[in-house]
Amino acid sequence: MSTLRLEDLKQYSDVLRTRQGVALNVRFVEPRDTDEIQHYFRSLSTRSRYNRFFGAISELPKGLLHDFLQVGDRERFTVVATIMVDGFETIVGEARYALHAESATLEFGLSVDDRWQGYGIATALLKNLECRAAALGAEHIFGDTLRSNETMISLARKSGFAFVNHPDDWKLVRFDKEIAVAPKDIPCASWRLAALSRQADSPSASA
Ligand SMILES: CC(C)(COP(=O)(O)OP(=O)(O)OC[C@H]1O[C@@H](n2cnc3c(N)ncnc32)[C@H](O)[C@@H]1OP(=O)(O)O)[C@@H](O)C(=O)NCCC(=O)NCCS
């Protein structure tokens, strides 16, 4: 499968809204974000980082940081959600997702800056991810969370996910949602464009 070309990435941004109507830009992470994404993870509360990575880390380990920045590599993608604060584009959330083509599923994990939690950012991001999943041909979208993570469980429930046991780890619960069609009211038309260009690039698309 092809990796999306870096110079093309900017056109695949989506503008979403927080519950208060603040514009939230969702775009692929870029090399210029390296320091800021690391700063973002360092600034998360210990609890949020633990919930995001299921373990105690203070920042992204080097290998993971590298992986985060490889958009499209092995069908894995990282998006950042940004808000303009005092004239500066500020990362307030992130999501990483992977397409498992063999099972037509999209797996994801996400986080929101503690100072920005409770504003509907994750709800908006989740809808955006569903649209990205649909555009990539996934039939289900799923994620894993610690059983103790009531916030994520509540968010997933409200967003229409069903819960199943994690296949390998009793401490985790898996939430899963069937994707019926590319939803028309979800504002991520730009991602459909990205999926189309990806298919056009892929040698298998013409086979
Ligand atoms: C889980 C997380 C992404 C939610 O982000 P968020 O932007 O605050 O979520 P939203 O504002 O969209 O809230 C959605 C729902 O989550 C639930 N929720 C939000 N904050 C909550 C809290 N403090 N306690 C309990 N439930 C809460 C509510 O059901 C809420 O819906 P409501 O506002 O209609 O009641 C965020 O808490 C986070 O980043 N946590 C750390 C990382 C993590 O746990 N990731 C998930 C595993 S991959």
The ligand as a MOL file (V3000), in Angstrom:
LIG
                    3D

  0  0  0     0  0            999 V3000
M  V30 BEGIN CTAB
M  V30 COUNTS 48 50 0 0 0
M  V30 BEGIN ATOM
M  V30 1 C -11.1740 9.8000 27.0530 0
M  V30 2 C -10.8960 11.2080 26.5010 0
M  V30 3 C -10.2590 11.0670 25.1240 0
M  V30 4 C -12.2360 11.9660 26.3770 0
M  V30 5 O -11.9460 13.2280 25.7960 0
M  V30 6 P -12.9190 14.5060 25.9240 0
M  V30 7 O -12.5930 15.4150 24.7940 0
M  V30 8 O -12.8350 15.0510 27.2820 0
M  V30 9 O -14.3460 13.8360 25.7110 0
M  V30 10 P -15.6900 14.6310 25.4090 0
M  V30 11 O -15.6120 16.0090 25.9480 0
M  V30 12 O -16.0130 14.4420 23.9860 0
M  V30 13 O -16.6910 13.8440 26.3280 0
M  V30 14 C -17.3760 12.7390 25.8290 0
M  V30 15 C -17.9990 11.9390 26.9620 0
M  V30 16 O -16.9840 11.3740 27.7810 0
M  V30 17 C -17.4850 11.2830 29.0950 0
M  V30 18 N -16.6610 12.0920 29.9840 0
M  V30 19 C -15.9340 13.1980 29.6950 0
M  V30 20 N -15.2670 13.6240 30.7880 0
M  V30 21 C -15.6040 12.7580 31.7810 0
M  V30 22 C -15.2350 12.6360 33.1280 0
M  V30 23 N -14.3830 13.5040 33.7000 0
M  V30 24 N -15.7440 11.6020 33.8310 0
M  V30 25 C -16.5890 10.7000 33.2710 0
M  V30 26 N -16.9770 10.7620 31.9740 0
M  V30 27 C -16.4960 11.7850 31.2570 0
M  V30 28 C -18.8810 11.8130 29.0870 0
M  V30 29 O -19.7550 10.7580 28.8190 0
M  V30 30 C -18.8380 12.7480 27.9340 0
M  V30 31 O -20.0700 12.9840 27.3790 0
M  V30 32 P -20.9920 14.1980 27.9520 0
M  V30 33 O -20.1190 15.4160 28.0010 0
M  V30 34 O -22.1030 14.2840 26.9800 0
M  V30 35 O -21.3950 13.7800 29.3150 0
M  V30 36 C -9.9790 12.0240 27.4560 0
M  V30 37 O -10.4900 11.9400 28.7470 0
M  V30 38 C -8.5260 11.5530 27.4480 0
M  V30 39 O -7.7230 11.9870 26.6380 0
M  V30 40 N -8.1730 10.6380 28.3790 0
M  V30 41 C -6.7860 10.1320 28.4210 0
M  V30 42 C -6.4460 9.2010 27.2770 0
M  V30 43 C -7.4470 8.0780 27.1620 0
M  V30 44 O -8.0540 7.6440 28.1420 0
M  V30 45 N -7.6340 7.5660 25.9590 0
M  V30 46 C -8.5500 6.4640 25.7210 0
M  V30 47 C -7.8610 5.1640 25.5380 0
M  V30 48 S -7.1540 5.0190 23.9660 0
M  V30 END ATOM
M  V30 BEGIN BOND
M  V30 1 1 1 2
M  V30 2 1 2 3
M  V30 3 1 2 4
M  V30 4 1 2 36
M  V30 5 1 4 5
M  V30 6 1 5 6
M  V30 7 2 6 7
M  V30 8 1 6 8
M  V30 9 1 6 9
M  V30 10 1 9 10
M  V30 11 2 10 11
M  V30 12 1 10 12
M  V30 13 1 10 13
M  V30 14 1 13 14
M  V30 15 1 14 15
M  V30 16 1 15 16
M  V30 17 1 15 30
M  V30 18 1 16 17
M  V30 19 1 17 18
M  V30 20 1 17 28
M  V30 21 1 18 19
M  V30 22 1 18 27
M  V30 23 2 19 20
M  V30 24 1 20 21
M  V30 25 1 21 22
M  V30 26 2 21 27
M  V30 27 1 22 23
M  V30 28 2 22 24
M  V30 29 1 24 25
M  V30 30 2 25 26
M  V30 31 1 26 27
M  V30 32 1 28 29
M  V30 33 1 28 30
M  V30 34 1 30 31
M  V30 35 1 31 32
M  V30 36 2 32 33
M  V30 37 1 32 34
M  V30 38 1 32 35
M  V30 39 1 36 37
M  V30 40 1 36 38
M  V30 41 2 38 39
M  V30 42 1 38 40
M  V30 43 1 40 41
M  V30 44 1 41 42
M  V30 45 1 42 43
M  V30 46 2 43 44
M  V30 47 1 43 45
M  V30 48 1 45 46
M  V30 49 1 46 47
M  V30 50 1 47 48
M  V30 END BOND
M  V30 END CTAB
M  END
